[in-house]
Amino acid sequence: TYPERIRVAIVDQIDPATDVNCAKPERPCDEEYPNNNNNNKDSGDEDSGDSSNKDEDALCKYSHLIDVYEMDATLAVGPVLARHIGGRMYRGEYYAMQSDAHMEFVTGWDVDIIQQWKSAKNEMAVLTTYVSSVGDHYDKETGTSTAESRPKMCNTDFDLDYYDNRLANLMHGQQPEGKPDVMGEPTLSPFWAAGFSFSRGHFVIQVPYDQYLPMIFQGEEINIGLRGFTYGYDYYAPERSVLFHYYSEGRKDKKVKTFWEHSDAYNGLEQASMARLLSITELIPTAEDISKNKKDEENNNNNNQEKGESESENVIVKDAIEWNRVEEKKYGLGKARTVKKFLRTFGIDIVAQKVEHHMCRFVGKPMNEMFLAHRRENGMGVDYDQISFEFRDPEVYGKSWDTGNADDCCEEEEEEVVEEQEEEEEGVEE
């Protein structure tokens, strides 16, 4: 709606020999050609003559609002560094948005997403989700969404490392999509998604991408999401989708190159980066964590009069892991909330390396009603100190939340899922 208010920052990872800069117009901006709108030569309109491409092509007309950082794709080491560079291109704008490349935006997306953010009544709100595919969600002719559904972030599980059990990280995987059961405001969610994120600009400053995590793909989202949580940010799924992603459409005969092709040149770097990521975010259990976990399980077993091996006994405690501590505070945790609070609230056990499943039944109207009752009066986020709730798998323990229609809200969720982010060259828009 207001392109003159939008500044675009692009990190363009390309092969200079075969690719073209995505911000380069097809025709030179100073090239003149007949005005396409000049249908009446006798109209007397002073502007009815020839015009230059700078007046017609958006890449020319708004070139002063487009910044591009071009990278040689053969040197790519993953999305984290690319998005770090994108974050450095932030210049104090009131809002900041990050998205993958290969997107289609609905007409008027800028006004819509700001209205949705304001409806959260939360300065610390971050609208974020995996993005639906273009194919059956977007009308290219009208620039509008054809779906009433939207994705939400509510699934995660441990991605185990075959060689070192200490390096298991949380991977969000595929997410459900359905009609929102929360209307008039976005839906609170536990997790942050890299493919789309919209917030106040201070989110980019408070939670910058860690430039010391080369070759990381899985782990990118829990790193930013967990750090943001400790700074007091709250994640929401938008009520309406404003952009859609090209996943596999049109690529059947074309293999998309990825940074994984460079793995041999950086042997061992992914493990070193993961050690830093997990250590900074306190996702590697300490001996104290394991001892406490055993005591809790023993108490539970005694209460239930059950016997058996404790799950934490299966966790091998190795020597303390070594990791790169350069600028660990700059890319570390905040002080508004703790990692332990996040893990307890959302049913994540880093000792046993398991999660409480079926959280999508809670994420929606139940979570909004319970948690937003503790939204601070000054609009500075949800006060988790007032929340004692700990999610448990409703398939095992029944509903652990006090909402009568929790099951009803989730029966409307469609079986459709949003594809995981592809391992491809990542673009950033802010």
GUMARDREN-246692 format. One record per residue: z, x negated, y negated of N, C-alpha, C in turn; residue in one letter. Coordinates in steps of 0.05 Angstrom, whole numbers, plus 5000, padded with zeros to 4 digits. Example, Ala and Ser with C-alpha at 12.3 -4.5 7.8 and 13.67 -1.06 7.14 Angstrom:
# GUMARDREN-246692
515647365114515647545090515647365066a
514247435045514347275021515747424999s
END
This chain:
# GUMARDREN-246692
500049845024500050005000500049834975t
501749624975501949444952501449154960y
498949084966498348814975499048594954p
499148674929499848474908502748394909e
504348544925507248484927507848324952r
505848264968506248134994505247844993i
506947665001506147385004506047325034r
503947205043503447145071503646845076v
505246775096505446495105504446475133a
502446315138501246295164501546015176i
502445995200502445745215500145765235v
498045625230495545655245495145415263d
495645465289495245245309492545275321q
490745095313487945115321486844855332i
484644885346483044645354480944595332d
481244385317479444345294476444335303p
475944265328473144235337471844505343a
473444705349472244965357473245205341t
475545185329476745415315476245405285d
476545635272476345655244478945745232v
479745635209482145725196482146025192n
484246155201484246455200484346565172c
485046405152485146505124482546435109a
480646325123478146245109476246485110k
475246575087473446805086470746735099p
469346935109466746885122464646795103e
464946895078463046805057464546675035r
463346475021464746344999465646544978p
467946494967469046684947467446704922c
465946494915464346494890461446594895d
460846674920458146764926457747044914e
455547084900455047344888453047504906e
453447764907451747934922451848214911y
449948384915449948654904452448804911p
453548944892455949104896455349334916n
456849354937456449564957456949844946n
458449854924459050114913457150204891n
455050034886453150094865450950284875n
451650544879449750734889447950854868n
448850834843447350964821446750754800n
444350644800443650434781443550524752k
443150784748442950894721445551004711d
447750944724450351054717451350954690s
450350724682451350614657453950474660g
454950454684457550334689457250034685d
458949914668458749624663459349464688e
460849584707461649434731459749484754d
457549614749455749694771453749484779s
453949244767452149034774453048874797g
451948634800452748464822455748374819d
456948314841459648224841459947984859s
462047834856462547604874464347684897s
464247524918465847584941468847584935n
469647444914472547434907473547704899k
471847894892472648164885472648344909d
471348264930470948444953472648364977e
472848114983474248015007477147975001d
478948095017481848075012482747785014a
481447625031482247345033481547185007l
479647284992479047164966480747294944c
480847554944482247694923485247624922k
486447584945489347534946489847244956y
488047064952488346794962490746654950s
491546744926493846614913496546704926h
496346904944498747004958498746924987l
496846754995496646675023496946365025i
498946285040499446005045499045945075d
497545725081496945665108497845375114v
499245345136499945085147498345055172y
496344875172494544835195495544615213e
495744675239496644475258494544435279m
494344195289492644125311493844235337d
492544435349493744565373494244375396a
492744155396493143965418495843835417t
497243855394499843735390502143945391l
501444195398503344415398505544365419a
508044425410510344395429511944655430v
510544885426511845145430512345295404g
513145545407513445725383515845655365p
517845515376520245475359519545285336v
518145075341517544895319515545025299l
513645175310511745315293513145515275a
515045665286516445865270518445725250r
519445495258521045335239519445265215h
516945185219515245115196514745365179i
514245595193513945845179516245915161g
518645865172521145925157521345745132g
520345505134520445325111518545415089r
516745595095514845685075515945925060m
518346015067519746225052520446135024y
520046305004520446234976522246434961r
524146544975526146704962525347004958g
523347094973522547374971524947554980e
524947804969527247984974527348055004y
525048105016524848165045523347945059y
523847915084522247725100521547855127a
519147805135518147915161516847695177m
517347695203516147515221514647675242q
512147585249510747715270509047515285s
508247595310506347435324503647455310d
501747285320498947315312497747555327a
495247615322493747815337494948095334h
495448175310496748435304494848615288m
495248885292494049085275496349235261e
496249265235498249405219497249685212f
499149875212498350145204498050155173v
496450335164496050365135498750445122t
499450305101502050365087504450255101g
504050055118506249945134508449825116w
507749715093509749585077511749785065d
510850005056512650215045514350335068v
513050385091514450505113516750335124d
516250075128518249905140520649865121i
520049855095522249835075523950085075i
522650325077524150575079525850585104q
524750485126526350485151528750295149q
528250065136530449875133532649995115w
531950125094533850245076535450465090k
534150605108535450835122537750735139s
537850475146540050365161542650345145a
542350345118544650315100546350075107k
544949855112546349615122544849365112n
546149225094545048975083544348775105e
545848785127545448595148543648695170m
542148905165540349025185537848845188a
537048815214534648675221533048865239v
530748965230529049135247527448945264l
527648985291526348795309525848925336t
523648865348523048965375520548825386t
520148855412517548775424515548985414y
513148895409511149065396509349185418v
508749445415506949575434504149475431s
502449515452499749425452497949595434s
495849485424493949625407492649855422v
491849795447490149965463490550265461g
492850355470493350645471495450735450d
495750575429497750645408496650655380h
494250555376493250505349490350595346y
489750745325487050845318485850655297d
483950495306482750295288481150425265k
480050665270478550795249480250895226e
482550995232484351115211486550925203t
487050715220489250535214491950665218g
492150855237494650995242495550965270t
498151015274499251015301498551275316s
497951255341497251495357499551565376t
501751425374503951475393506551555378a
508051735390510651815379512851635390e
512251475410514251305423514551045407s
516750905414517150635403518950475422r
518550215423520250045441522950005430p
524849935447527549845438528449615456k
530149445445531149205459533749265473m
533749275500536149345514536349215542c
534349055550534448925576534648625573n
536348505589536448215591537448135618t
537047885626538047785651537847475650d
539247345668539247055669536646955681f
535546755668533146605678534246345689d
534446315715535846085727534045835727l
535245615723533845355724534045245753d
531845195765531845115794533244845798y
533044665778534044395782536944365772y
537744535753540444495741541544775735d
543544865750544545135747545945175720n
546644955706547944975680545945075659r
543445045664541445105643540245385645l
541645565658540645845660540845965632a
538746105623538746225597538146525599n
538646675578538246965578535347015569l
533947165586531147235581530947545579m
529847645557529947935553527848085570h
525647955576523648075593522348335581g
521548515599520248755590522248965580q
521449125561523149315549521949595551q
523649805552522650075554521650185528p
519850385530518750515507518850815511e
519750955491519851245492520351365465g
520551635464521151765439523951705431k
524451635405527151575397529051825398p
531451785408533451995408535151985383d
534751785367536051755341533951815319v
534452005302532552075282533652025254m
531951945235532751905208533951635202g
534251465222535251195219534351025243e
534250765241533550595264535650595285p
534950495309536750495332538050225336t
540650215335542149965340541349845368l
541049585369540349455394541949195396s
542449095420543948845423542348595417p
539648615421538048375422535948365399f
535148115393533148055373530547965386w
528348055375525647985385524147805366a
522847605376521347415358518647535349a
517447715365514847815358514647985334g
516948105326517148265302519948275292f
520348195267523048185255522748235225s
524248435215524148505186526948525176f
527548395154530248385143530248305114s
532648285102532948155077532347855080r
531447735059530647455061532847265069g
535347345064537447155071537747105100h
536647275117536647225146535246965153f
533046915139531446675144533046425136v
534646455115536246225105538746175123i
540046395130542546365145542046285174q
539846375185539246325214536546195217v
536145955208533545825209532945735238p
530345725244529545625270530245325272y
531245255296532144985301529744815308d
529144615290526744445294527044255317q
529444235329529944045350529844175378y
528144375381527844515407524944525416l
523644295418520844295428520644385457p
518444505463517744595490519444835500m
520744965481522345205488520645455484i
520545625504519345895502521546095508f
522246125534524546295540527046155529q
528646315515530946205502530746215471g
528346235461527846255432529346495421e
529246725435530246975423533346995425e
534446905447537446915449538646715429i
537246495424538246295405538446415377n
536346535367536446655340538246905341i
537947065361539447315363542447275363g
543347085379546247035382547346905357l
545846715346546746595321546846795298r
544846975297544947185277547247375280g
547947435305550247605310552747485299f
553147225303555547095293555647065263t
553347095250553247105220553647395210y
553847585228554347865219551848045218g
549647955229547248115228547148315251y
546048555246545748765265542848825270d
542048855296539248885303538749185309y
536449275300535649555303532749565312y
532149765329529349825336528350025315a
526049975302524950165282524550435295p
524850645278524350915288521350955292e
519650825276516750845278515550565279r
513550535296512250275297510250245274s
510250015262508349965239506249755246v
506449635269504449435277504149435308l
501849335317501249345346499849085353f
500248995378499448735387497048745406h
495248555403493148505422494248325444y
494748445467495748285490493448175506y
492448335525490248235542487648365535s
487548545515485048675507482948465499e
480648485512478448315504478548035513g
480447975532480847695539480247635569r
478947825582478547795611476947555618k
475047485600473247265606473947015590d
476247025576477046795560479946715566k
480246475575482946375580484146275554k
486446385547487746305522489346045527v
488945845512490445595515493245635506k
495045495518497945505511499045225509t
501445205497502744945494503644835520f
503845005541504744905568502844695579w
500344695569498344505579499144215571e
501144195553501943925544504543835558h
505443985578507943925591508143645602s
506043545613506043275625506543065604d
505643115580506042915558508942915548a
510443125554513143155544515043205568y
514743055589516343095613519343065607n
520943275615523843265611524743375585g
522843425566523643505540524643795539l
523443965556524344245557527244265566e
528044115586530844115596532744015574q
531943795560533643695539533943895516a
531844035510531944235489533744475498s
533444555523535044775533538044705533m
538644445539541444365539542544385510a
541044315490541944345462542244645455r
540244805462540245085456542745225467l
543245185493545445315506548145205497l
548244955490550844835481551544935453s
549544945435550045035408550945325408i
549745495425550345775426552645845445t
553945635456556245675473555645845498e
553345805509552545955533552945795559l
553945555556554745405580557745435584i
558645545607561445595610563145335612p
565445345600567245115601569045155625t
570644945632572544965654574545185649a
575245215623577145435616575945705621e
573345745615572045995620572046055650d
571445855666571345905695574045965706i
576145825697578845875706579746155699s
579146245674579846515666578346725682k
575846665688574246855703575346895732n
576346675744577546695770580046865770k
581646825749584146975747583547275744k
581647335727580847615723579847745748d
578247595764577247705789579447735810e
581347555810583547575829585247815822e
585647865796587148105788585748355796n
583048355792581548595799581548645829n
581348425844581448455873584148555883n
586348455870588948555878589348845870n
588348925847588549205839587049385857n
584749295867583149455884583749415914n
585749235919586449175947584049085963q
582448925950580048815963580448515966e
579248405987579348115992576448015993k
576147765987573447645988573247415969g
571147275971570647035955570047115926e
571246985907570647035879567946935872s
566447085856563747005849563746745834e
565846695818565946445802566346205819s
567146245845567346005863564645895870e
562646065866559945975872558645815850n
560045805827558945655804559945365806v
558045185807558644905810559344785782i
561644665780562444545754561644245756v
559644175739558743895739559943755715k
559143505712560043355689559043485664d
560443435642559743555617556843475610a
555343675601552443625596552043475570i
550143295570549543145546547243285531e
547543285504545443425488545243305460w
542943345448542343245421543943395400n
545743265386547443405367546543375338r
544143285333543143245306543143515291v
544343525268544443765251545444005266e
547343975283548344195299549644415283e
550844345260552144545243550044705229k
547844575220545744725205544444935223k
544144875248542845055266544945175286y
547345195277549545295294550345585289g
552745635296553845915295555145975269l
555246235263556746325239559646385246g
561046495226563946535230564746835228k
562747005224563347295222564147415248a
562947325270563547425297563447185317r
564347225341564347015361562347075383t
561546865396559746895420561247055441v
563746995445565347135466565347435461k
565547515435565447805429562847925437k
560647785432558047885440557847915470f
558647715485558447715514560147945526l
562647975516564348185527563248465520r
562348495496561448755487559048855503t
557248665509554748745522554548665551f
556848615564556948585593555448345604g
555748115591554447865600556547665609i
556247575634558147385646556747115650d
557346925633556046665635557146495657i
559346565668560546415690559146495716v
559046745722557746845746554746865743a
553846835718550946845711549747115720q
551047325710550147595716550647775692k
549147995691549448185669550048465681v
551248635665551548915672548849055666e
547749185686545049295683545149585672h
542749695667542349965657543550005629h
543349795613544349825585542650015569m
540150055577538450225561539450515560c
541250585578542350855577544450875555r
545450645546547450645525546150595498f
544050425497542750355472541050595463v
541850715441540650955431542751115417g
542751375422544751545408547651475414k
548351405440551151325445552051085429p
550350875429551150635415551250685385m
549250825374549250885345551751035337n
552551245352554851405345557451245347e
557651075367560150925371560350695351m
558250535348558450295333558250345303f
556450525295556050575266558450715253l
560250815269562750925258564350695246a
563650445253565150215243563350045224h
561250165213559650035193561350005167r
561449765157563249715133562349885109r
564249975094563650145071562049995050e
562249735049560649585030557849525040n
557149625064554449595075553949315087g
556049165091555648885101556048875131m
554649045146554549025174556649185189g
556449195215558349335233560749145237v
563149265235565649105238566349115268d
565648905282566148885311569048845317y
570648765297573548745302574749015308d
573449225300574349495305573249615331q
571649465345570349565369571549425394i
572749575411573949465436572149525460s
570049665457568249755478567049515493f
566949525519565649325536563849465555e
561249415553559349555569559649485599f
559549695616559449655645557149815656r
556049725678553749855690554450145698d
553150345685553850625691553150705720p
551350555733550750615761553150555779e
554850365770557150275786559750405777v
560050415750562650505739562450775725y
560150895724559851145709559651075680g
559351285663559151245635561751145623k
561650915610564050795599564150855569s
562551035560562551115531563051415530w
564151495507564951775504562851935489d
560651985503558452145492557452335513t
557552585507556952785527554052795536g
552252725517549352755523547952495527n
549452285535548252025538546052015558a
546452145581544452145602541952295593d
542352525579540152695570538252535551d
539452365534537852235514535952035527c
536751935551535151725562533151825583c
533252075591531352175609528652195597e
528552195570525952215556524551945555e
525951735562524651465561522351465581e
520051375571517751365588517951115606e
516351115627516350885645514750655633e
513250715612511650515599513450285589e
512550045592514149815582512349645564v
513649495547512249325529511849055542v
509548955542509048695555510548475542e
511348275558512748045547510847895529e
512047745511510347585493508847385510q
506247355504504647175519505046885510e
504646705528505046425521502446325508e
502246365482499846305468500546175441e
498446105426498946005399500246215383e
502546155371504046355356503446335326e
503246565313502846575284505346695271g
505846635246508146745232507246865206v
508147115201507647245176510247305163e
510547245138513047315124512447445098e
END
